């Protein structure tokens, strides 16, 4: 594919940024998880024409996952395309070879107008419900001091599937986690260097109200919106696609979780203030901070603090360690471990809890686990301010 005309300096700068981003994505997110996306990310990084496809997206949406999902979305309607042969989610069985990037570029050329429209108008949307394991860890930690019911909020909720945390079954470390939901959806997560799985997850508290907040909520009743959500499942992850579809079916079989449109840094406190009841509010985020700049991350933490002036609030997070470290909450002395090397392990995900405001007990913040970003595995913390230096880098996708 051809690049842009000579002299387009701003595009050249943007292309270099995207080139680095795709290579970082290949090395830290794709390696060991998707051979197809690793090869494609490296190939896109070396092709100005492919990089230019993402230039149509708004600045804050210029992410490898958006372009890859847009292609996957269109590929679902064109399973006879040569590129589909590399995608098991579309029935393909061809292993990665030297023709993959060529097939990808040809598909992009054939659908360039449609791809441009998608990246201009759509947003990154994922509902990796395996991250409910992180939410359950946080709920279990808070239950020690907050034994009663809670209100559950997810910021960056997409379709709100994580709000159904108590309706899923869980297999942690190869063992059924008890108690758990009795529904048809089972979430699996491996354990690394931790206690027996039976002690990882406790009972889910009563959830009196649930609310999702997202800039572009996914409406599950819309087949196109469901298809866009499915497009973020990676090519080889057929089991994940089946789990997502089962979770969607579960959500639409009864009252769907309420997800309202809102901005994390301007609307969170207001929306939390509108929630009924007086029980503590547990706010969950997973990779939300990767969409926010440094000042916006601090503003989000301030929103939680503002809401906590009226009602107990705790933040349960599954975020990159360095991004957590750069927020105002990193001043919490219990989270001082973030100043040490764990803050640089950003190919992984830090699971933790940060209470805000005048709480009914002396609940402190805590680091609960270091995990794969998609919660395929987690390493439970050995104490609330663990720096995880005992977990060798070779055991994570960062290696």
N, C-alpha and C positions, 0 to 999 in steps of 0.2 A: 504494500500500500504506500502511496506517496505521502510525503509530509506537507508542511505548510510553506508558503512562499518565503524566499529569503528576505531578511529585513524585519520579520515579525518578531522583534526582540522579546516582547512580553510573553508571547507564546513559547518562545524558546526557554525562557526562565521557568515557566509553568511546566513545560515538558520535562525539564531536568528534575523538578521536584517530583513529578509523577513517576519518572523513571526510577528514582531512588525509592519511592514509596512501594512500587510494584516489586522491586528486588527485596526490600525489607519484608513485604508481605509473603513473598515466596519462601524466604529463609526462616521467618519466625512463626508464620501461621499455617503455611501449606505443607512444609516439609514434615513428613511422617503422618500427615492427615489426608492429603490429596495429591497424588502424583500428577493428575491432570492439571489441577490449578497451579501446582508448582511450576510445571513446564510452561503453561500458558502465561503465567505472571512473568517469568523470565523472558519469554518470547515477546510479550507486549512491551516490556521495558526496553527492548532493543529495536522497536519499530515505531517511528514517529507517527505514522498514519494511524496505528492502533491507539497510541496514546492520545491522539487528537480527538478520538471518539468521546473521550471523557471530558474534554474541554467544554462541551456543551452543557455540562452539569454546573449547578451553582458551586461556588468555591468550597463551601462546607460539605458538599456531597461528592467531591472528587476523590473517590475511594475505589480501590481495586474491586471490592465486593459489589459495588453498584454496577460496573461494566460487566463483570462476570455474571451477575444475576440477570441483567438485561438480556444478555445472549442466551442464558439458560431459559428464560421466560419465552423467548421467541422459538427456541429449539423445541420446546414442548409441543408446539403446533407444527413442527416440521421434522418429525422423527425419521424421515427418509434422507435427510441431509447427511453428507459424509461425516460431518462433525459429530452427529449423534452416535456414531459407532463407538466413540470414546467415552460416552456418558452412560454408565450402568443405570442411572435413574430413568433413562429413556430407552432402556433395553439394550444398550451397546455393550460389546464385550471386547473390543479391540484395545490392546494394551498401548500405553504411551509409546510413541515412536517419532521418527523424524518428520512425519507428515502432519502431526497434530496441529502445530502452529499454522501451517499452510492452510489446513482445513478451517481453522478458526478465522484466519484472515479472509478467506474466500466467503465464509458465511457472513462476516461483518460487512464485506463489500456488497453482498447481495441484499443486505437488510440495513444499509447505512442510515436511510431516512428514519426507519422505525426505531433503530437504536438511539439516534439523536433525540427523537421525541421522548423515549423512555427516560434517558438520563437527564433530560431537561425538566421533566415533570414528576418523576417518581423519586422516592427517597429510600435510603437503606432501611430495610425492615427485616428484623429477625425475631423469632420467638423460639429460642433454644430452651425448651422446657427442662432440659437436664440441669439448667441453672437453678431450678427449684431445690436442688440439694443444698446449694449455698443458702437459699432463703430458709430452709428448714434448720440448718445449722444455727443461723442467727436467731430464729424463733426459739430454738431450744435453749440457747444461751440466755435470752431475755426471760424465759419462763421461770428461771430461778428466782428472780426478783419481781417479775410481773406474772403471777400464776393464773390470773384471770383472763377474760376475753380481750381481744385486740381488734383494732381496725387495720386493715391491710391496704397499702397504697403502693403501686409501682409507677415510677417516673421513667418514661421511655418504654411504655408498656406494649407498643405495637398493637396486637390483637387482644392482649390481656390474658393470654393463656397461663402465665405464671401465677395469676391471681387464683387459679384453681389448685393451688399447691396441695390442699388437703383432699383432693379427689383423685390423686394418682397413687399408684403402687410404686415402691422403691426397692431396688436391689443394690445394696452398697457392699462393695468388696465381695461380691458373689453370694451374699446372703440377703434373704428377705428382711427388710427393715420393718420393725414392728413398734408401734402400730402404724399402719398406713392406710390409704384409701383402698376401697374394694372395687374400683373402677377398672375399665378395660385397658388403661394406659399404664405401662410399666416403664419407669425411668431407671437406668442402670448407671452406676458410677464405680470405678475401681478405687481402692485405697492403697496408698504408698506409705510404707514405714509408719503405720499408725496402729492404734488400738484395734481390737477385734471389731468387726463391722456392727455387731449387735449393740455396741455402746455409742455409735456415732449419732444416730437420730432418735430423738425422743418424740413424745406425742405432740401433734400439732394442736395449738390452742384453739379455742372457739374463735371464729372470725365473724364479727358482728356486721361488718360492712367492708366492701371491697371497691376500690377505685383505681383505674388506670389513667395516666396522663401521658399524652403523646402529641407531638406537633402534627403528625399525620396519622391518626388512628386507622387501623385496619378493620373494616367492617366485614365480618365473616359471612354475612348474608350475601355479599357481592362475590360472584364466582371469579371475577377478574382480580379482586383484591386477594382472594385466597390463592389464586394462581401466582400472584406476585410474591406472596409470602413463601410459597413452595419453591420459587425460583432461587431462594437463598440457601437451599439445601445443596450441598456440594455433590459433584458428579458421582462419586463412588458410594455415597452414604444412603443407600437404598433403605436400610433399616431406620435411619433418622427420618426419612420421608414418610415411612409407614407410621412412625410414632407421631409425627406432626399431624398427619391426616386423622389419626385416631383421636388426638387431643382436640382438633377442630370439631370432629363429629361429637365428642363429649360436650364441648362448649355450646354447640348449636342444638343439642338435644334438650336443653332446658334454657332458662334465662341466661343469656350470654353475659360475661363480665362487662361492666360499664367502663368504657374508656372514653374520656373527654379530650377535646383538643386543648392543649395548653403548652406554654413554654416553661421549661424547668427553672429558668432563672428569674422569671417575672411573675409566674402564676402559681407556683407551688404553695406558698404560704396562704394565699387567698383560697385555693381549692381545699387545702387541709382545714382551714377555718370553717368551711361550709359543711364539713362532715358531721353527721349526727352523733350523739352520745358523748361520753367523757372518758372512755377507756383509752389506754395508750394507743398511739398510732405508730405502726411499723412501716417505714418507707424503704422500699427495696429498689436498688438500681443494679444493672448488670451492663457494663461497658458504656454506660451513659457518659462518663467523663471523657471518653475518647472523642466525643463530639463537641466538647466545650474547651475554649481557651482558658488560660490561667485565671484571668479575672472572672470569667463566667463560672469556673469551678468554685471559686471563693463566694461568688454571689449565690450559687445554689446552696452551699453550706449555710450561708446567712439566711436564706429562705427557711431552712429547717429550724434554725435558731429562733427566727421570728414566730413560726408556728408554735414552737415549744413554750412561748410565753403564756399560752392559754391552755396547753394540754401536753402531757408527756409525749415526746417523740423520740424514736430511735431509728437510726439509719443502718440498715443491713446492706452491705455492698459486696459486689463481686467485680472488682475493677483492677486495672493495671497498677502495680505498686507505686510506680513513680508518679502517677496522676493523683493517687490518694495523698502521697507525700507532699504534693505541691498545693493542696487545698489548705484552707485555714484550719481544718480539723487536725492537721498534723501537729499542732501545738499541744494536743492532748498528751500528757506525760506517759500514759499507758501505751500510746502508740509510738513511743520514741524509737522503736526498732526500725521505723521507716527511714531514719537517718542513716542506717547502716546498709550493708550491701543488698538487702532484700528490695530496696527501692529501685535497684537497677535491673531487676529480673522482669522486665516488662514484656517478655514473651509469654509470661505466665499471668495468673489472675490471683489477686489477694482477696480473701473472704474475711470480712470482719464486721464489727458492730461499733457504732458511735452514738451514744445517747446524747440528747440535747435538753437544755432547760432545767427547770426545777422538778426533779423526779421524786416519786414517792419513796424510793429507796436509794441506796448508795451505788447503784449500777454504774460500772465503769466501762469504758471502751475496751475492746479486745480484738486481737488478730486470731482468727479461728482456723484458717487453713491457707495453704498455697496450692493452686490448682491449675489444671489445663484450662485455657480460656473458655472452652465449651463444656467444662466439668465432666470430661470423660474420666478423669481421675482427680483425686485430691490427696494432699498430705496434711493430716490434722496437726494443728499447732500443739506443741508440748506445754506451753504456758501462754498467758494472755498477751505477752509482749515478745513472742518468739521472733527471732530474726531468720529462721529457717536455714541457717548455715549448715545444719546437719543433712540437708537434702542436697545431694550432689547434682550439679548442673546437668550431668549426663542423663538424669532421670526425667528431664523435662524436654519439651519440644524446642527449647532454646539452644540445646546442644547441637 
